[in-house]
Amino acid sequence: MPTLIQLSDCHRYLTVYQSGPLSVAEIKQARIDSAGFYSDCDRVLVDYRKADLSPLTLLELDNLAMEFKQDLPHCRQMAIVRTLGSDDSYYAHLANVCTIGDVETRVFESSGQALDWLLMD
């Protein structure tokens, strides 16, 4: 299964695991599937370590990032765990546009670093 969604035991964040080559439709479906969890939390860890964003164009990433806050209005913070060895520009671009769209977003190489940042406050 390309997407797995879990609410943390502490209910402070949601984890979305995605794998394989991703499409706009798969990312949008993950948003729909996770929307109900945001009544309990306002932050998400998106784990792309086993995912491939290369099928997406920068324009598609722009649109997905700009629509994030509209699709998930209660989410205010997102940590992205990137695929090691992948094109960093995809992740930097995604994080930049999400942050401009009012979702503070950072990219990490490990889930431990991402969780430390998400749970700072």
C-alpha angles and dihedrals in degrees: 000000000000096000132044121177124196134174111219119248089246091051090227097114144015124228120212115190116194128181140183127021107335129217131194089253093055093049092047090049090053088054092051091047093049099042095094093057093063092077085075101039142018103209138067139198110209110199111203097162091117095033132095117217094176094098087065122083122224088250090056090048089050092052093046091049094047091049094048097088091043092051095041107025096170095057111097103165133041130183115195120201105204132213108260113241093021127125105285092203091072092056096041090050093048092048093048095051093044091051091049086051091058100262109114103227134184133176122225139181095220136036090231092061090045093051092047089056095043093051098043095111 
